[in-house]
């Protein structure tokens, strides 16, 4: 059963029925309330289901965002954590250069292929041509991870990339210098073939030499032309695709009397289009450069994986291998499809799979919620619902994608908060205002700070919410002003400690929290609410 329907069913059972039992209260003058023990027992039961999904189906082109639902999209923060685990990168995005699952995988791949070089050479030589190996540059011979993560934060910047290229800043891809030398010793001619431009050729050759390669020179290293395209390239369109350029160049190399026994690259577009006896795909989940294959070509083995196992904490990066990590560019494409966002990262505000999912969820839940609110109010149970702010009542997508490029910036977030720039989360004003009208008290509970409380309440009112009040809106306290009802296990509260203890405080004031709404599992875990309602959000993860 989809989680939205499960939440609705739970709401009917867990909220409506306990409140119905109040109808039999002998003394209507008392203040009935669902017993704390019942709330705790139910919370312990529901908490076990408040865990992120671990299995995903994702097409590389992002199209899965139309159908899989928000929970079925790999969360981008978890993807980053998984990638960093795979590269054994530190908190700043610098990869470990001596030990990591990535280094181990590269060692295994190259070690196995190196053992086959002799046989590969012999087979290729039977063609009567000179056996050759073609290698891409970025993340095939030169390792760009620190630039991609530490410098670019997984958002490609061509100007910054050129600084790194011209500065010859890249280390060698792990194990590749040894492999190329082994190929040279086996007799292979070596060629480089990169998507870098002619203006970067000299620096690229300098970088290759600097890190230990001896095989490359200006004759056997091909870069993209700056002016007229070479006569051996005939593209189907005015501008060559990656596959057209690389396959056409391989065809040219073979026309010079070589047989390309092995073509090595980290992107499928490095390898498609033929003109190589064999291909070696190297792992790279840090970016994706798609390109259509040549007309008439069918190479199903040169296609990205579509099924993934990924834990929210990033630990899967230790075991799944590079191809088993959802590629971060494909994840972004899937997220943008889900929100029907344009190329600048602005979500469509009227039509998207996300809006459809939120509308169905709220329409399913609202009738049961309203009935519970009305019944609880009728019998004096002080029914309430608790609601998170970001992506529960206020929609942050445009800030996350367009403004922050999926890299959280607290200073920029405060600009958006103080400017009251957020629209309402789709369909939530209707649900929340109806619950308020039916008799539920609205309790706001957000990780935003005390200095953002007034602006948050102003934003909520601005976009149509009518029931939030300052006394029932909880934000994180200023330094040194922790409220007496908060008792954290450490000097700084975790999200779960802060939110669960605040809900317990709300209930101590006589309220029965019928439903707790949040887009993060940490909004919901920890009890003190009858029914948790998880809203979809693949754009960040707050454990």
C-alpha positions in Angstrom: 0.0 0.0 0.0 1.4 3.5 -0.9 2.5 5.4 2.2 0.0 8.2 1.5 -2.9 5.6 1.7 -1.3 4.0 4.7 -1.2 7.3 6.5 -4.8 8.0 5.7 -5.8 4.6 7.0 -3.8 5.0 10.1 -5.4 8.4 10.7 -8.9 6.9 10.4 -8.0 4.1 12.8 -5.7 5.8 15.2 -7.3 9.2 15.4 -11.0 8.8 14.8 -11.6 5.7 16.9 -9.9 6.9 20.1 -11.9 10.1 19.9 -15.1 8.2 19.2 -14.5 6.4 22.5 -14.8 9.7 24.2 -18.5 9.8 23.2 -19.1 7.3 26.0 -17.6 9.5 28.7 -20.0 9.4 31.6 -19.3 13.0 32.8 -19.3 15.3 29.8 -18.2 18.2 32.1 -14.7 16.6 32.4 -11.9 17.3 29.9 -11.5 14.0 28.1 -8.1 13.2 26.5 -6.6 10.1 24.8 -4.4 8.5 27.6 -0.7 9.3 27.4 0.0 5.5 27.5 -2.1 5.0 24.4 -0.3 7.8 22.6 3.1 6.4 23.6 2.2 2.8 22.6 0.9 4.0 19.2 3.9 6.2 18.7 6.3 3.3 19.4 4.4 1.2 16.8 4.5 3.9 14.1 8.1 4.9 14.7 9.3 1.6 13.3 7.8 2.6 9.9 9.4 6.0 9.8 12.5 5.0 7.9 13.7 6.2 4.4 13.3 3.9 1.5 16.4 2.0 0.5 15.5 0.6 -3.0 15.1 2.8 -6.0 14.3 2.6 -9.7 15.8 5.6 -11.6 16.3 6.2 -15.3 19.5 8.1 -16.1 17.6 10.7 -18.1 15.4 11.8 -15.1 12.2 10.5 -16.6 11.4 8.4 -13.5 10.4 11.6 -11.7 7.1 11.4 -13.6 6.1 8.1 -11.9 8.0 7.0 -8.8 6.7 9.5 -6.3 8.8 11.6 -4.0 9.8 8.8 -1.7 11.0 6.8 -4.8 13.6 9.4 -5.8 17.0 9.0 -4.2 17.4 11.9 -1.8 20.1 14.2 -3.0 21.8 14.7 0.4 21.9 10.9 0.9 23.4 10.6 -2.6 26.1 13.0 -1.7 26.8 11.2 1.5 27.0 7.9 -0.4 29.4 9.4 -3.0 31.6 10.8 -0.3 31.7 7.4 1.5 32.7 5.8 -1.8 35.6 8.2 -2.3 36.4 8.3 1.4 36.1 12.1 1.2 36.3 14.4 4.2 33.7 16.9 5.2 35.2 19.5 2.8 34.9 17.3 -0.2 38.5 16.2 -0.6 38.9 12.5 -1.5 41.3 10.2 0.3 44.2 9.6 -2.2 45.4 6.3 -0.7 42.4 4.3 0.6 38.7 4.2 -0.4 36.1 1.9 -2.0 36.7 3.8 -5.2 40.5 3.1 -5.2 39.8 -0.5 -4.4 37.3 -0.8 -7.3 39.7 0.9 -9.7 42.5 -1.4 -8.6 40.4 -4.5 -9.2 39.1 -3.3 -12.7 42.5 -2.3 -13.9 44.3 -5.3 -12.4 41.9 -7.7 -14.2 42.3 -5.8 -17.5 46.0 -5.6 -17.2 46.2 -9.4 -17.0 44.4 -9.6 -20.3 46.6 -7.1 -22.2 48.9 -9.8 -23.8 46.0 -11.8 -25.1 44.2 -8.6 -26.2 47.2 -7.5 -28.1 47.6 -10.8 -29.9 44.0 -10.9 -31.0 44.1 -7.3 -32.2 47.3 -7.9 -34.2 45.6 -10.5 -36.2 43.7 -7.7 -37.9 46.9 -6.7 -39.6 46.7 -3.3 -38.0 48.6 -1.8 -35.1 46.9 -2.6 -31.7 45.8 0.6 -29.9 44.1 1.7 -26.7 42.1 5.0 -26.5 41.6 6.7 -23.1 39.4 9.6 -22.1 40.9 12.3 -19.8 38.6 13.5 -16.9 38.1 10.6 -14.4 39.8 8.2 -16.8 43.4 9.4 -16.7 43.0 12.5 -14.6 40.9 12.5 -11.4 38.6 15.4 -11.0 36.8 14.5 -7.7 38.2 17.3 -5.5 37.1 19.9 -8.1 33.7 18.4 -8.5 32.9 18.2 -4.8 35.2 20.6 -2.9 35.4 23.4 -5.5 32.1 23.1 -7.5 29.9 21.3 -4.9 28.6 19.1 -7.7 27.5 22.0 -9.9 29.7 22.2 -13.0 31.3 25.6 -13.6 33.2 25.8 -16.9 35.2 28.9 -15.9 36.3 27.2 -12.7 37.1 24.0 -14.5 39.4 25.9 -16.9 41.3 27.3 -13.9 41.9 23.8 -12.7 42.8 22.6 -16.2 45.2 25.5 -16.9 46.7 25.1 -13.4 47.3 21.4 -14.1 45.8 20.6 -10.7 44.5 17.1 -11.2 46.1 14.0 -9.8 46.2 10.8 -11.8 43.1 8.5 -11.7 44.1 5.7 -9.2 46.0 2.9 -10.8 45.9 4.3 -14.3 49.5 5.4 -14.7 50.6 1.9 -13.9 48.0 0.5 -16.3 49.0 2.7 -19.2 52.6 1.9 -18.7 51.8 -1.8 -18.8 49.8 -1.3 -22.0 52.8 0.5 -23.5 55.1 -2.3 -22.5 52.7 -4.8 -24.1 53.2 -2.9 -27.4 50.0 -0.9 -27.7 49.8 2.5 -29.3 48.2 4.9 -26.8 45.7 7.6 -27.8 44.0 10.3 -25.7 40.5 11.4 -26.6 38.8 14.1 -24.4 35.9 16.5 -24.5 38.2 19.3 -23.4 38.9 22.0 -26.0 41.9 22.8 -28.0 42.7 25.7 -25.7 43.2 23.2 -22.9 45.3 20.7 -24.8 48.7 22.0 -23.8 47.8 22.2 -20.1 46.2 18.8 -20.2 49.3 17.2 -21.7 51.3 19.0 -19.1 49.1 17.7 -16.3 49.4 14.1 -17.7 53.1 14.3 -17.8 53.3 15.9 -14.4 51.5 13.0 -12.8 53.6 10.3 -14.5 52.1 9.5 -17.9 54.7 9.1 -20.7 52.5 8.0 -23.5 50.7 11.1 -24.6 51.9 13.8 -27.0 50.3 16.5 -29.2 50.0 14.0 -32.0 48.1 11.2 -30.3 46.0 13.3 -28.0 42.7 14.6 -29.4 40.8 17.6 -28.1 37.6 19.3 -29.4 38.4 21.8 -32.1 37.9 25.6 -31.6 37.2 26.6 -35.3 36.5 24.4 -38.3 35.9 20.8 -37.5 38.4 18.3 -38.9 37.5 16.8 -42.3 37.2 13.3 -40.8 34.3 14.5 -38.6 30.9 14.5 -40.3 28.2 15.2 -37.7 24.5 14.7 -38.1 23.9 18.2 -36.8 25.8 21.5 -36.9 27.3 20.8 -33.5 28.7 17.4 -32.8 27.3 15.3 -30.0 29.9 13.6 -27.7 29.3 10.2 -29.3 29.6 11.7 -32.8 32.8 13.4 -31.9 34.4 10.5 -30.1 33.2 7.7 -32.4 34.2 9.7 -35.4 37.7 10.3 -34.0 38.1 6.6 -33.2 37.1 5.8 -36.8 39.8 8.3 -37.9 42.4 6.6 -35.7 41.5 3.2 -37.2 41.8 4.7 -40.7 45.4 5.6 -39.9 46.2 1.9 -39.6 45.3 1.1 -36.0 42.9 -1.4 -34.5 41.4 0.0 -31.3 41.6 -3.1 -29.1 40.3 -1.2 -26.0 38.4 2.0 -25.4 38.5 3.3 -21.8 36.1 5.9 -20.3 34.1 6.9 -17.3 31.0 8.0 -19.3 28.9 5.8 -21.5 29.1 8.5 -24.1 32.9 7.9 -24.1 32.3 4.4 -25.3 29.3 4.3 -27.5 29.4 4.5 -31.3 31.6 1.5 -32.1 35.1 1.6 -33.6 36.6 -0.4 -30.7 36.9 -4.1 -30.1 36.2 -3.8 -26.4 35.2 -1.1 -23.9 36.1 -0.6 -20.3 33.7 1.5 -18.3 35.2 3.1 -15.2 33.0 4.1 -12.2 31.9 7.7 -11.8 28.7 8.8 -9.9 29.8 12.4 -9.7 28.4 13.6 -13.1 26.6 12.3 -16.1 27.3 13.4 -19.7 24.6 11.8 -21.9 24.7 11.6 -25.6 22.5 9.7 -28.1 24.2 6.8 -29.8 24.9 6.9 -33.5 21.9 6.1 -35.8 21.4 2.4 -36.2 23.7 1.5 -33.3 22.4 -0.8 -30.6 24.7 -1.2 -27.6 22.5 -2.2 -24.6 25.5 -3.2 -22.6 26.6 0.5 -22.7 23.7 1.8 -20.6 23.5 3.1 -17.0 22.0 1.0 -14.2 18.4 1.7 -13.3 18.1 -0.1 -10.0 19.9 1.0 -6.8 20.2 0.1 -3.1 21.1 3.1 -1.0 20.9 3.8 2.7 20.0 7.3 3.8 23.2 7.6 5.9 25.5 7.1 2.9 27.0 3.9 4.2 26.1 2.0 1.0 29.1 3.8 -0.6 31.3 1.2 1.1 29.8 -1.8 -0.7 27.7 -1.1 -3.8 30.5 0.1 -6.2 30.4 3.2 -8.3 27.8 1.9 -10.8 25.5 1.1 -7.8 25.4 4.7 -6.6 22.7 6.9 -8.2 24.5 9.4 -10.4 24.1 12.8 -8.9 23.3 14.5 -12.2 20.6 11.9 -12.9 19.2 12.4 -9.5 19.0 16.2 -10.1 17.2 15.5 -13.4 14.8 13.2 -11.7 14.0 15.7 -9.0 13.4 18.4 -11.6 11.1 16.2 -13.5 9.2 15.5 -10.3 8.7 19.2 -9.6 8.3 20.0 -13.3 11.1 22.5 -12.8 12.6 24.5 -15.7 16.3 24.6 -16.6 17.0 27.3 -14.0 15.5 25.3 -11.1 12.2 27.0 -10.8 9.3 24.6 -10.0 6.1 24.7 -11.9 3.5 26.1 -9.5 0.4 24.7 -11.1 1.2 21.3 -12.5 3.8 18.6 -11.6 4.0 15.0 -10.3 4.8 16.6 -6.9 1.6 18.7 -6.9 -0.4 15.7 -8.0 1.0 13.6 -5.2 0.4 16.3 -2.5 -3.1 16.9 -3.8 -4.0 13.2 -3.6 -2.4 12.8 -0.2 -4.2 15.8 1.3 -7.5 14.9 -0.2 -7.2 11.3 1.2 -6.3 12.5 4.7 -8.4 15.6 5.1 -11.9 14.0 5.6 -10.7 11.7 8.4 -8.6 14.5 9.9 -11.6 16.9 9.9 -13.8 14.3 11.4 -11.3 13.7 14.2 -10.8 17.4 14.8 -14.6 18.0 15.0 -15.3 15.0 17.2 -12.4 15.8 19.6 -13.5 19.4 19.8 -17.0 18.4 20.5 -16.0 16.4 23.5 -13.4 18.8 24.8 -10.3 16.8 24.0 -8.4 19.9 22.7 -7.4 18.2 19.4 -4.4 19.6 17.7 -2.2 19.0 14.7 1.5 19.8 14.5 3.1 21.1 11.3 6.7 21.6 10.3 7.5 24.7 8.2 9.9 24.1 5.3 8.3 21.9 2.7 5.4 21.0 5.0 3.6 24.4 5.1 6.0 26.6 3.1 7.6 25.4 -0.1 11.3 25.9 -0.5 12.0 24.2 -3.8 13.0 27.4 -5.8 15.5 28.4 -3.0 17.0 24.9 -2.8 17.5 24.5 -6.6 17.5 27.9 -8.3 19.2 29.9 -5.5 21.3 27.3 -3.7 21.9 24.6 -6.3 21.1 22.0 -3.7 23.9 23.2 -1.4 22.4 24.7 1.8 23.5 28.2 2.6 22.1 29.5 6.0 22.8 33.2 5.1 20.9 32.9 1.9 18.1 30.9 3.6 17.7 33.8 6.1 17.3 36.2 3.2 14.5 34.1 1.9 12.9 33.7 5.3 13.1 37.4 6.3 11.8 38.3 2.8 8.8 35.9 3.2 9.6 34.6 -0.2 8.1 31.1 0.1 4.9 30.0 -1.5 2.6 27.6 0.3 3.3 23.9 0.0 0.8 22.7 -2.6 -2.6 21.7 -1.3 -1.6 22.3 2.4 -3.4 25.5 3.0 -6.7 23.8 2.1 -6.0 20.9 4.5 -4.6 23.0 7.3 -7.4 25.7 7.2 -10.0 23.0 7.1 -8.6 21.2 10.1 -8.5 24.6 11.9 -12.1 25.2 11.0 -13.1 21.7 12.1 -11.8 22.4 15.6 -8.1 21.4 15.7 -5.6 23.9 17.2 -2.7 24.5 14.8 0.8 24.0 16.3 3.8 25.1 14.3 7.1 23.3 15.0 10.1 24.2 12.9 13.9 24.0 13.0 14.0 27.7 12.1 15.4 30.0 14.7 13.8 32.4 17.1 15.0 35.3 15.0 13.0 33.9 12.1 9.7 33.4 13.9 7.9 36.7 13.1 8.9 36.4 9.4 7.7 32.8 9.3 4.3 33.7 10.7 4.1 36.6 8.3 4.9 34.3 5.4 2.3 31.7 6.5 -0.4 34.4 6.7 0.8 35.9 3.4 0.2 32.7 1.5 -3.2 32.0 3.0 -2.9 30.1 6.3 -5.3 31.5 8.9 -4.9 29.6 12.1 -1.3 29.9 13.3 -0.6 32.1 16.4 2.6 33.2 18.0 1.9 31.4 21.3 1.4 28.1 19.4 4.3 28.5 17.0 7.6 26.9 18.2 11.0 27.8 16.8 14.5 26.9 18.0 15.5 29.2 20.9 18.3 31.7 20.9 21.7 30.7 22.4 21.4 30.1 26.1 17.6 30.4 26.2 16.7 26.7 26.0 13.1 26.3 27.5 12.6 24.4 30.7 10.6 21.6 29.0 13.6 20.7 26.8 16.1 18.2 28.3 18.5 17.1 25.7 21.0 14.3 25.9 23.8 16.6 24.8 24.6 20.3 24.9 23.0 20.8 21.5 19.6 19.2 20.8 19.2 16.9 17.9 16.2 17.5 15.7 14.4 14.5 17.1 15.1 15.6 20.7 13.9 19.2 20.1 10.8 18.2 18.2 9.6 15.2 20.2 10.1 17.0 23.5 8.3 20.1 22.2 5.3 17.8 21.2 5.4 16.3 24.6 5.2 19.8 26.1 2.3 20.6 23.9 0.5 17.5 25.1 1.3 18.4 28.7 -0.8 21.6 28.1 -3.8 19.3 27.6 -3.8 18.9 23.9 -4.2 15.7 22.0 -2.0 15.8 18.9 -4.0 13.9 16.4 -1.6 14.2 13.5 2.0 15.4 13.1 3.0 16.6 9.6 6.5 16.8 8.3 8.7 16.3 5.2 11.6 14.8 7.2 11.5 11.6 9.2 13.2 13.6 12.0 10.1 15.8 12.1 8.0 12.7 13.0 10.1 10.3 15.1 9.9 10.3 18.8 6.2 10.0 19.5 3.8 12.4 21.3 1.4 12.3 18.3 -1.2 9.8 17.3 -0.4 9.7 13.6 2.7 10.9 11.7 2.1 12.1 8.2 5.2 12.1 6.0 5.2 14.5 3.0 7.6 13.8 0.1 10.9 15.7 -0.2 13.9 14.4 -2.1 15.7 17.8 -2.1 17.5 17.5 1.3 17.7 15.1 4.2 17.9 16.1 7.9 18.6 13.0 10.0 
